Amino acid sequence: MRVLITGSSGQIGTNLALKLMARGDQVVGIDLRPNPWTGQIETQVANLLTMRDEDWPTGHFDVIVHLAAHAKVFELVEYPDRALDNVTDCFRALEFARRKRTPFIFGSSREVYGDIHRHVTEEAEADFVVAESPYSASKIAGEAFIYSYAECYGLPYLVFRFSNVYGRYDNDIRRMERVLPLFIFKIARDEPITVYGREKVFDFTYVDDCIEGIMRGIDSLAAGRVANQTINLAYGQGSTLVDAVNIIALALGKTPNVTYEPPRAGEVMRYVADITKARQVLGYNPQVPLSAGIPLEIKWFREHGDLG
């Protein structure tokens, strides 16, 4: 199988590419930057926003996996033009898929659900989600384009809504995008951390579980067994940020210096995924709870010289 991955130098892209290659598949990646962790992945360093039709990789692909995105929620509140870039990136990748008639997988987010405590449905026939931030709006727009391409052009797709993926290849401190590695680095160095919203509940997903779900989706979509489905990929249980801090501190043998502040604009306060559909459609069965995943992440960081 030959797979094109946009955002191949990110955490999910790197793990996915290496897993595909390990089983004998060919992977071509596109990313704004070279991969900081490995030179094994064939990567075209390019900006999807400015790529011309002739700049795209040549040859047949069995599946396109579109993961490229600006992913810091609060950053996109400050710089909403980057959310528009997310939409344009998705559109450009979709156009390539349409020209090549290649099945398409989109990395969406639990952010599309908004803050479930604020959902109010007033009209029985209205079915919509609340855009809590420009980032969530960019993912909602990306999904809408994909559904329209399936309707108008018959393009097969899978949309995966990820939830707080953590683990290997998430230790690039210069581009730190996720709360768990940031807290791990700071607590390990006895630096103070700030928790914005101590009551937040998230569904943290260990990267191996996430990649297993995507791989099942790639195989099912390429074989024509499953298509045109939107699926939550997560662990299926919620943990507070206080839980996460305590697990990190215990694993590191540290006493954390924590300050609690109110949540920032655009941030969702609670999300726990219903993964029934992933289980039924893909046979997805996540294996790693947060209490086991954080020590695995810390072990990997230590092995790569990041925690001393």
C-alpha positions in Angstrom: 0.0 0.0 0.0 1.2 3.6 -0.7 0.0 6.3 1.6 0.3 10.1 1.5 0.4 11.8 4.9 0.2 15.6 5.3 1.5 16.8 8.6 3.9 13.8 8.5 6.4 15.6 10.8 4.0 16.0 13.7 3.4 13.5 16.5 0.5 11.5 15.0 2.0 11.7 11.5 5.4 10.4 12.6 4.0 7.5 14.6 1.6 6.6 11.8 4.3 6.7 9.1 6.7 4.6 11.0 4.0 2.0 11.8 3.0 1.8 8.2 6.6 1.5 7.0 7.3 -1.2 9.6 4.7 -3.4 8.0 6.0 -2.8 4.5 3.8 0.1 3.2 5.3 3.0 1.3 4.8 6.4 2.9 5.2 9.9 1.3 5.0 12.8 3.7 4.3 16.5 3.2 5.1 19.0 6.0 6.2 22.6 6.5 9.4 21.3 8.3 11.7 18.3 8.1 10.9 15.6 10.7 12.7 16.5 13.9 12.8 12.9 15.2 13.6 10.6 12.3 15.1 10.6 8.8 13.3 7.4 7.8 10.2 9.1 6.4 10.3 10.4 2.8 9.2 14.0 3.4 8.5 16.7 0.9 9.0 20.0 2.8 6.3 22.3 1.4 3.4 24.6 2.3 0.0 23.3 1.3 -1.2 26.8 1.0 1.2 27.7 -1.9 1.7 24.3 -3.6 0.7 24.2 -7.2 -1.0 21.2 -8.8 2.3 20.1 -10.3 4.1 20.3 -6.9 2.2 17.4 -5.4 3.8 14.0 -5.3 3.3 11.9 -8.3 2.1 8.3 -8.7 -0.8 6.3 -7.2 -1.8 6.5 -3.6 -4.2 4.1 -1.9 -5.2 6.5 0.8 -4.5 10.2 1.7 -4.3 11.0 5.4 -4.7 14.7 6.1 -3.2 15.6 9.5 -1.6 19.0 8.7 -3.0 21.8 10.9 -2.2 24.6 13.3 -3.3 22.8 16.5 -2.9 25.2 19.4 -6.4 26.2 20.4 -5.5 29.4 22.3 -2.9 30.4 19.7 -5.7 30.4 17.1 -7.8 32.6 19.3 -5.0 35.1 19.1 -4.2 34.5 15.5 -7.5 33.5 13.8 -6.0 33.7 10.3 -4.2 30.4 11.1 -7.6 28.8 11.5 -8.4 29.9 8.0 -5.1 28.3 6.9 -6.3 25.0 8.4 -9.5 25.2 6.2 -7.5 26.1 3.1 -5.0 23.3 3.8 -7.8 20.8 4.0 -9.4 22.1 0.8 -6.1 21.8 -1.1 -5.6 18.2 0.1 -9.2 17.4 -0.8 -8.7 18.8 -4.3 -5.6 16.6 -4.8 -7.7 13.6 -3.6 -10.5 14.5 -6.0 -8.1 14.8 -8.9 -6.5 11.5 -8.1 -9.7 9.8 -7.0 -8.1 8.7 -3.8 -9.9 7.8 -0.5 -9.4 10.5 2.1 -8.9 10.4 5.9 -9.2 13.6 7.9 -7.7 14.2 11.4 -10.5 16.2 13.1 -10.8 16.9 16.8 -13.1 16.6 19.8 -13.1 20.4 19.6 -15.9 20.2 17.0 -18.4 19.3 19.8 -17.7 22.5 21.7 -18.3 22.7 25.4 -21.1 20.2 26.0 -22.3 22.1 29.1 -23.3 25.0 26.8 -25.2 23.0 24.1 -28.8 24.2 23.9 -31.1 22.8 21.2 -34.1 24.9 20.6 -35.3 23.7 17.2 -36.0 20.0 17.0 -34.8 19.8 13.4 -31.6 21.7 13.8 -28.5 19.6 14.2 -25.4 21.6 14.8 -22.3 21.9 16.9 -21.1 25.0 18.7 -17.8 26.6 17.4 -16.1 27.5 20.7 -13.0 28.8 19.0 -11.5 29.5 15.6 -9.7 26.1 15.8 -12.9 24.2 16.4 -14.5 26.3 13.5 -11.6 25.2 11.2 -12.3 21.5 12.0 -16.0 21.9 11.5 -15.4 23.6 8.2 -12.9 20.9 7.1 -15.5 18.2 7.9 -18.1 20.1 6.0 -15.9 20.2 2.9 -15.3 16.5 3.1 -18.9 15.6 3.4 -19.7 17.8 0.4 -16.9 16.2 -1.7 -18.4 12.8 -0.9 -21.8 14.0 -1.9 -20.8 15.8 -5.1 -17.8 13.8 -6.3 -18.3 10.4 -4.7 -15.0 10.7 -2.7 -14.8 8.0 0.0 -13.7 9.3 3.4 -13.2 8.6 7.0 -13.2 11.5 9.6 -11.4 10.7 12.9 -12.1 13.0 15.8 -9.0 12.7 18.0 -8.9 13.6 21.7 -5.8 14.8 23.5 -3.3 12.4 21.9 0.0 12.0 23.9 3.0 9.7 23.9 6.1 9.2 21.6 7.3 12.1 19.4 5.6 14.7 21.5 8.7 16.2 23.0 9.6 19.1 20.7 9.7 21.8 23.4 10.1 24.5 20.8 6.7 23.7 19.3 5.0 22.4 22.5 1.3 22.1 21.6 -0.1 19.7 24.2 -0.5 20.0 27.9 0.9 16.6 29.1 4.4 17.0 27.7 4.6 20.6 28.8 3.7 19.6 32.4 6.1 16.7 32.3 9.0 18.9 31.3 8.2 21.6 33.8 7.5 19.3 36.8 10.7 17.3 36.0 12.7 20.6 36.3 10.8 21.8 39.4 9.4 24.7 37.4 6.0 26.1 38.2 3.0 25.1 36.0 -0.3 26.8 35.5 -3.5 24.8 35.1 -6.2 26.8 33.3 -9.4 25.3 34.7 -8.9 22.8 37.4 -12.3 21.2 36.7 -11.5 20.4 33.0 -12.1 16.8 32.1 -10.5 15.4 29.0 -10.3 12.0 27.3 -6.5 11.5 27.0 -5.6 9.0 24.2 -2.2 7.2 24.2 -0.7 7.4 20.8 -0.5 3.7 20.2 -4.3 3.4 20.6 -4.8 6.4 18.3 -2.5 4.9 15.6 -4.1 1.5 15.9 -7.5 3.1 15.2 -6.1 5.0 12.2 -4.4 1.9 10.8 -7.7 0.0 11.0 -9.3 2.9 9.2 -6.7 3.0 6.4 -7.1 -0.7 5.8 -10.8 -0.7 5.9 -11.1 2.4 3.6 -8.6 1.1 1.1 -10.3 -2.2 0.9 -13.8 -0.6 0.5 -15.1 -2.3 3.7 -15.8 1.0 5.5 -16.4 4.4 4.0 -18.1 7.7 4.7 -18.0 7.5 8.5 -17.2 10.0 11.2 -15.6 8.2 14.2 -14.4 9.2 17.6 -10.9 7.9 18.4 -10.1 8.2 22.1 -9.7 6.1 25.3 -13.4 6.5 26.3 -12.8 7.7 29.9 -12.3 11.2 31.3 -9.6 12.5 33.6 -9.2 16.0 35.1 -6.0 18.0 34.7 -5.5 17.6 38.4 -5.5 13.8 37.9 -2.9 14.3 35.1 -0.7 16.5 37.3 -0.8 14.0 40.1 0.1 11.0 37.9 3.0 13.0 36.4 4.3 14.0 39.8 4.0 10.5 41.1 5.8 9.0 38.1 8.6 11.6 38.4 8.9 11.5 42.2 8.3 15.2 42.4 6.0 17.7 44.3 4.5 19.9 41.6 4.3 23.7 42.0 0.9 24.3 40.6 -1.1 27.5 40.1 -4.8 27.3 39.1 -6.3 29.9 36.9 -9.7 30.3 35.1 -9.9 28.6 31.7 -8.8 30.8 28.7 -11.1 32.0 25.9 -12.1 29.3 23.5 -11.2 26.3 25.7 -13.6 23.4 26.2 -14.1 22.4 29.8 -15.3 18.8 29.4 -15.2 16.0 26.8 -15.4 12.2 27.2 -15.7 10.3 23.9 -18.3 7.8 23.0 -16.2 5.2 21.2 -19.0 2.7 20.6 -18.9 3.4 16.8 -15.1 2.9 16.6 -15.5 -0.5 18.4 -18.4 -1.6 16.2 -17.1 -0.3 12.8 -13.3 -0.9 13.2 -13.0 -3.3 16.0 -11.1 -0.6 17.9 -10.2 -1.5 21.5 -7.9 1.0 23.3 -5.6 -0.5 25.8 -3.7 2.3 27.7 -5.3 4.3 30.4 -3.8 7.6 31.5 -2.3 6.0 34.6 -0.3 3.7 32.4 0.3 6.0 29.5 2.0 8.9 31.3 4.7 6.6 32.8 5.3 5.2 29.2 5.6 8.8 27.9 8.1 9.7 30.7 10.1 6.6 30.0 10.4 7.5 26.3 11.4 11.0 27.1 14.1 9.8 29.5 15.4 7.3 26.9 15.8 10.2 24.4 17.7 12.4 26.9 14.9 14.9 27.4 14.5 14.6 31.2 18.0 13.8 32.3 
